[in-house]
Every structure is written in structure tokens, then in C-alpha cells.
Amino acid sequence: MKALIVGEYRNGETLECTYELIAFAKKLGAETAMFMVGGQDDPPKYDGKLYMADSAKYGEVNPDVHTKLLLDVAHQENPDYVILSHSSYGWDLAPRISFDLKAGQVSEVVDIDDGSFVLPAFNGKLHRKVTSKTGITVVTVQSGSLNMTEQPSGTPEMTLVGGEDIETGMEFTGYEEVESAGADLTKADVIVSAGRGIGKQDNISVIQELADAIGGELAATRPVVDAGWTDHSRQVGTSGQTVSPKLYVACGISGAIQHLAGMKKSEFIVAINTDIDAPIGEVADVFVVADIKQFAPALSAKLKRA
Ligand SMILES: Cc1cc2nc3c(=O)[nH]c(=O)nc-3n(C[C@H](O)[C@H](O)[C@H](O)COP(=O)(O)OP(=O)(O)OC[C@H]3O[C@@H](n4cnc5c(N)ncnc54)[C@H](O)[C@@H]3O)c2cc1C
């Protein structure tokens, strides 16, 4: 069984999700090759065959052109699986190449169980398992869903691909990074984060008070942001910020994969939740079973007295 991994490269660096894809392919039990549009002087740490196209020529983000480059490599390698990250880059490429390769596409995979792909359903409340019936399958893997036990290592056997100009029906005129306004949580040492378990918007002040008492920044899960209880700049997770503070206090947060992906590298995690079985317990160093609406004000008061 062979898998073609599609690495990601942004702002001159290999993205972490590339290494997650290598771990995923290993768990699948596949022999691998990798495709990347990146910098040939600074390839990913990888022991295997790497097809590298030059990002200086083709751009770091240019889906039409990258699709053509990737398809050439896929036709050459003839893999059973093409594995991409479930990122905006993967979302752009996966359907395009699935269409051309007449491949089944399995999106947002979080695990492999006995040869089946495990995917979230009902906004993460359920898991479903699927297998593909097509000869080639295109898979997108949710970032943060695998526990990476090994540090990336190795030097790839690199083959340069492309070189010529690639014509598509579209001209790519460039991209601009959106300037982030609001909180920069990536620099915070302490983060106190509010989940849906806080119950209502008024209780944001309770979590803010705890953050102030500990000397931390307020953060939140996506439902809290979607409800308008706090600003999007405070969202942690796959569609928010990725943080790694010394202390992360998760208040009424279930621990969905999309949230864990943004905070599981925190040095010390305290979770406060009424449900002892909440998945956040899998990453928490301390798990407090309590109602956050009672626990947070009591802790803030105690800290203020200390
Ligand atoms: C494409 C995509 C991208 C996403 N991106 C993100 C992202 O960037 N960030 C993100 O956070 N989510 C993201 N999500 C949503 C994610 O799947 C979850 O729905 C979300 O993280 C759940 O948020 P939550 O833990 O606040 O809410 P819930 O899952 O509803 O959990 C609430 C928790 O609070 C507990 N609780 C209830 N009452 C109390 C109480 N009184 N005291 C203490 N605990 C209590 C419950 O036991 C439960 O564990 C994304 C989803 C998708 C599909």
C-alpha cells in the first residue's frame, strides 16, 4: 500500500501538519512518498522520496498551479492514498485532485480504526467510520488528531519537479496576510479559556475575573465566539489561534479535536468540567469536577485574598 503525502510550506517553513501526515501514513501502514511546493534548500525532515516544486516560482499558495504539479506526481507514483491536511490548503487541493483521479474523498479524518477512517459527525458529538471503495482515495486529516510520539527526523531523497511555466484558466495575483487585530494569545504565559459550559454571555465576566486574578489572558472556544460572547481574536483552535502557554485553564470546555489542536501543547492544563468523562481529561494535568459558575468565583476570591 502506497501513500502520497502532500506537505505544507508557508512563510519559508515546513508546517507542523506535514509531520502529522507522515505519522498518519505510518499508522495506516503505508509506504510513503511526499510532494511539496516549498524551499529546496530547507526541505522537511523526512526519510523518503520527496517531489519538490519551487515555491519561489509557483508561490506558496496557488491552488490551480499546485494541483497540476501534484497531479503529475500522483500519475507518476500511482498511490493508493493521497493524504493532505484538513487545512485551507488541503481543502483547496483535495476536491480538485479527487475529481481528476476519479478518487473517493474522505475528509476530516481523526483516526484509523481497523482499516476504517474515523470521522466526526454531528459537530463532533458522534464518530462515524468509513472505508473507500475507489482504487485511489484522497484523505484530509484533521490537524492535532494524532499523538505524535516521534520527533521528525531524516533527510529526503529529493527530486525537483516543475520548472516550466504552468498555464491555468486563472491568474494568481498574490495573497495578503490578514493583520490580526485584538488579542495575541500566542505570547501569553497564562490563558483562562471559556467554553459553552459557562452557560451564558454574562458569565464571561466570571472567567475574565479568574484570568485577571491569575494574571492571564481570556480565551474561548468557537461556540462561545460564534455566540458573540467574546471576540474572534480570542478563539483557540483550528480556526482560531494556536497557543502554548505555561498554564491553560479550560473552563466548561469539552475538548473537541478542533479545540485541542490549538492548545494541547500548553505546558500545564487545568480543566474544570461537570462531566468527569469529558475528552479534555485526556490532555489535562489536573481535572476539577465542578460547576464552573461556582468554582471560578470561589477561586478568584481565594487568589485575591492570597
Ligand atoms: C471546521 C471546524 C473548525 C472548528 N474550529 C474550532 C476552533 O478553532 N476552536 C474550537 O474551540 N472549536 C472549533 N470547532 C468546534 C468544535 O468541534 C467543538 O464544537 C467546540 O470546540 C466545542 O466547544 P465547547 O467545548 O465550548 O462546547 P461543548 O462541546 O458544548 O462542551 C461544553 C462542556 O462544558 C461542560 N459543562 C456544562 N456545564 C458546565 C458547568 N456548569 N460547569 C463546568 N462545565 C460544564 C460540559 O460537560 C461540556 O464538556 C470547529 C468545528 C469545525 C467543524
The ligand as a Gaussian input file, in Angstrom:
#p B3LYP/6-31G(d) Opt

LIG

0 1
 C      -14.204000      23.034000      10.663000
 C      -14.377000      23.240000      12.166000
 C      -13.499000      24.093000      12.797000
 C      -13.627000      24.295000      14.183000
 N      -12.738000      25.137000      14.811000
 C      -12.805000      25.262000      16.139000
 C      -11.857000      26.090000      16.839000
 O      -10.982000      26.734000      16.253000
 N      -11.967000      26.166000      18.188000
 C      -12.927000      25.486000      18.907000
 O      -12.941000      25.620000      20.132000
 N      -13.826000      24.727000      18.270000
 C      -13.801000      24.609000      16.912000
 N      -14.739000      23.866000      16.291000
 C      -15.896000      23.366000      17.080000
 C      -15.578000      22.101000      17.847000
 O      -15.866000      20.975000      17.037000
 C      -16.468000      21.999000      19.120000
 O      -17.826000      22.101000      18.748000
 C      -16.154000      23.088000      20.163000
 O      -14.772000      23.143000      20.442000
 C      -16.903000      22.775000      21.440000
 O      -16.813000      23.869000      22.278000
 P      -17.088000      23.772000      23.843000
 O      -16.133000      22.788000      24.441000
 O      -17.117000      25.156000      24.366000
 O      -18.608000      23.243000      23.896000
 P      -19.223000      21.830000      24.196000
 O      -18.621000      20.782000      23.323000
 O      -20.689000      22.007000      24.164000
 O      -18.761000      21.494000      25.691000
 C      -19.218000      22.141000      26.836000
 C      -18.594000      21.453000      28.038000
 O      -18.968000      22.162000      29.200000
 C      -19.273000      21.233000      30.238000
 N      -20.174000      21.909000      31.159000
 C      -21.504000      22.140000      31.016000
 N      -21.976000      22.854000      32.064000
 C      -20.915000      23.084000      32.875000
 C      -20.752000      23.764000      34.097000
 N      -21.785000      24.394000      34.704000
 N      -19.511000      23.795000      34.669000
 C      -18.472000      23.166000      34.091000
 N      -18.566000      22.501000      32.913000
 C      -19.769000      22.472000      32.319000
 C      -19.881000      20.043000      29.520000
 O      -19.745000      18.872000      30.307000
 C      -19.058000      20.003000      28.227000
 O      -17.924000      19.163000      28.393000
 C      -14.646000      23.642000      14.929000
 C      -15.503000      22.773000      14.262000
 C      -15.388000      22.579000      12.904000
 C      -16.340000      21.628000      12.213000

